[in-house]
Amino acid sequence: MTTDVTDEMLGRLSKKHHELYRRVREGSLDPEMVLDGLQWLIEGGFRSKPKPFLFEQSDEQLFKAMEWWGPHFSDVEWEDAQYQIPDWPSGGLVAPVLVPYFSTVQQTFELLWRTVTEVHPTITRREDLLSDPTHLRPYTDTAFKSTDHPVNTLRWEIIDFKGVDNAMPCEVRHVGSPHAAILAAACLHPEWVKAIDGGEVPNVWLSGYEVSLAGGERWSHVPVLELSGVGSQLRLSAHFASATEPGYANPIRRRLLED
């Protein structure tokens, strides 16, 4: 199949090429995602359903976050978040996430989960995955040092969603492992969640949390966002920290804004 190409069409194509180049150079577009998209076009992907970008741009995240969680933070805090938007990181499954931390660990977990269910109405949650202080806490290591979990603040975090894959959380987690950022990402990056397939886009552990389940050893489980059951329905569940299966990844928090 051939198409007649006019000088006007070539001119428009050239402008788009320069715009892509400029945005990649400035850091507002992930170069890996752009290269993947171009390769998809070259291979004839335009004949099928368009391949979505998995991650929202930071200004769009800020807009959505203000819409959902605006009253919980002051105008100054929102202005600071806008001023502190980070450069776009390199890597195909790496993106900034604007994480709202509320008054407590439990409130942060539940308010974010509520928003997740609004964005993804078919998502489910394990019934005995509770968030009160006796069932959910930030990961605490053997020296009794806990994962950093601020309160009443907005924070940009750079998350590598593939991180360390096919590894037991108990072997790779540490006090810098992400927790609330994964729930925030499920709200702010909906296409990433929809793309989870246990392959190119793995299921993800929330390794910065640890939970106790009824009848189990205390703090022996880790929450996980996974495809589960017939029809591959997305679910927030929890498994032993010593569990490992193909298609599961421990995301890494590459850095905080203040680093």
N, C-alpha and C positions, 0 to 999 in steps of 0.2 A: 504494500500500500504506500503510495507517494502522495504528497501534498504540495500544491503550488505555494511557494514562499515568496512574499513580497518584501521589498526593502523596508517597508514600515514594520512588518513582523520581525525582521532581523534586528531593527533598531530597538524595538521593545524588548527582545530577548537580550540584547546587549545591556540595556539599562537594568534588567533584572539580575544579570550576571554581576554587574558592578555593585548592585545593592547587596547581594549575597556576600560578595567579597568584603565589602565595607563592614557589614554586621559581624562577620566572622572575625575580622581583624580587630574590631572594637570589643569583642567578647560578648555580644548580645545574642549570638547564635552558636550552638555547639557545633564545631567543625565536623565531628564524627557523624552527627545526625544529618548535617547537610550532605556530606559525602554519601551516606546511606541512601538519602532521598534521591540524589542524582543518579546513583547506580540503579536504584529501583526504576527510575524513568528510562534509563538507557536499556534496561532489560525488558522493557515493555510493560511495566507495572501500570501505566496509564490506562491499559485496557481492562483493568480490574478495579476493585474498590481502592480508593486512595489510602496510602499508608499514613496514619496520623503521627504527628510528633508526640512523643510520650510525655513531655514535660512542658508546663506552662511557663511563659516568660515571667520574670520577677515582678514587673509592674502589674500584670494580670493577677498574680498571687496576692499582691498587696490589696488590690481592689476587692477581691473575693473575701479575703480575711477581714477587711473592714466591714464588709456587708454582714458577715456571720458573727464576728466577735467584737465589733466596734465598741459597744458600751462598756466592755470590761477593761478598756485601756484609755488613757487620756489622749487628747489631741497631740500633746507634745510627744508621747510615745509613738504614735502613728507617724508623726513627722520625722522622728528619729529613724524609724524603720524605713521610710522612703529615702532618707538621706544615706542610709547605710546599705542600700542594695548592693550585693557583691557582684564582682565580675563573674561571667559564666565560666564554670570549670570545664576542663577537658575530660573526655571519656564518654562512652555511649550510654551508660546507665548511671550517670552522675549529674546531680542537679542541686541548686539551692532550694531550701525549704524555709519558709517563714513559720516559725514554731511559736504558738502562743502558750505561755505557761501561766496557769491561773493560780488560785490561792493555795491549793494543795496538790499533791501527786494524784489523789483520787479525783478531785474536781477536774484536773487537766485531762485525765484519762476519759472520764465520762462525758465531758462537754465535747471533746474531740470525737469520741465514738458516736455521739448523737449526730454530729455533722456528717460523719462518714455514712450513717444510715440514710441521711437526707440526700446525699450525693449518689449513693449506691443502694437503692431501695431493696434490692434482692439479697444483699449481704446478710449473713447470719452470724450468731455468736454462741459459742459453747455456753450452756446454761449455768454451769458451775464455775465459770470464769468471772469471779467477783473482784470488785475494786476497793473494798474497804481496807484499812491498814493491816488487818490480820491476813489478808489474802493477796495483796499487791504492794510491791515496794520497788524502788530502784535497786538494781543489782548491787549486792554488798560482797566484797571480796573477803578473803581469809584474814586480812588485817583490819576488817570492819570499816573499810573505806567504801562509801557508796557512790554510785554513778551520779554525776552532777545533774541536779534537777532544780533549777531556779524556780522562783515563784513570782507571780505578778509582773511578768515581763514578756516582751517580744524579742525573739532572737533568730537571726539568720544562721542556718547550719548547712554546710555542704555535705550531702549524703551520697555515698557510693552504694547504690542499691544492690549491686552484685557482690561487692565486698569479698568475703571469704566464703566460697560455696562448698557444698558437700562436706561440711565440717560440723562437729558437735558444738553447740553454743558454749558448753562448759569448758571447751578447750581453747576457744578463741575470744570469748567475751572479756571485757575489762571495764574499768570505771569510765571509759570514754565511749562505750557502745551506745548507739542511739536508742531511744525509747519513744517518747512523745512525737519525735520527728517523723516516725513511720506513720503514725495515725494522722498527723497533720498533712503528710504527703498524700495519703489516701484521699484527703479532702481536696487538696490544692492541685494535685496531678492526677485527675480522674482517668486519663488515657493510659497512664502507667498501670493503674490497678486493673483496667479492662484488658490490658495486654498480658497480665500474669498467666503463664502457661506451664510453669514448672520446667521450662527449657531455656530459650533465649532470655526470657524475663522470668526469673525464678520466684518461687514462694519466698517470703521473707520472715525471718525471726525478728522479734522485738527484743533483741538481746540485752538491752539496757534495763529491762524489767525482769523480775522473777516473781512467781506466783505460787500460792499454796492451793491445792485442790482438795476437795472433801475426800478423806480416806487415804490421802497420799502423804509422803514425807514433806515436812515444811520446806518451802522455798526450793522445791525440786523441779519445778516446771518453768517453762518460758513461753510467753505468748507468741503466736505465729499467725501471719496472714497467708492463707493458703487456699488452693482449689481442693475441694473435698466432696466425695460422694458422687452418686450418679448425676450426670449432667454437668459435672465440674463446677459446682456452685462455690462462690467465694465465701470464705468463712474466717472469722477471728476465733482461733482455738488456742490450745496450749498443749505442749508435749514435754516429755522429760528433757532436761538440759543435756542429757547424755545421748539424746536421739540424733541420728543422722540418716538422711536419705538423699538420693539424687534429686536435683531440682529445688533444693532449699539453700538459701544464702543467708549469711550473717552480714547485714549492711555495716558499713564503716562510716563513722562521722569523720570526714577528712579534716575539717577544721571548723572552728567557730569564728564569727566575725571579728572578735577581739583578739584572736591569735596573731 
